Amino acid sequence: MTSPATTPTGSTRPLWAALIVLTAVLVGAAAAMLSIAGGVPIPLAVIAGGGAFGGTVALLLAIAHFLADGRA
């Protein structure tokens, strides 16, 4: 008797999206903290952190798309 093959029915996209956002939050927070430590006013440090967050999300989404595409 053979057992039916088990295949995952769910998508891993939400997991990857959460990992990308979490990584971007950490990078953005680090950029803001380093800006504050460097003597930048807090509002400008928040802008620097937001820029780092956005850049990290864009970069990681591009990398994920490249790796998932399967074409070189």
QUIURVEN-V221510 format. One line per field, one symbol per residue. ss: DSSP state (@ for helix, = for strand, . for the rest). psi: psi as a letter, one per 30 degrees, with the letter a starting at -180 (. if undefined). burial: 1 if it has 16 or more other ideal C-beta (glycine too) atoms within 10 Angstrom, else 0. A space follows every 10 residues. Layout:
ss: ???
psi: ???
burial: ???
This chain:
ss: .......... ..@@@@@@@@ @@@@@@@@@@ @@@@@@@... .@@@@@@@@@ @@@@@@@@@@ @@@@@@@@@. ..
psi: kkkkkkkkfl kgeeeeeeee eeeeeeeeee eeeeeeffgk leeeeeeeee eeeeeeeeee eeeeeeefef k.
burial: 0000000000 0000000001 0001001100 1100110000 0000110110 0110011001 0000000000 00
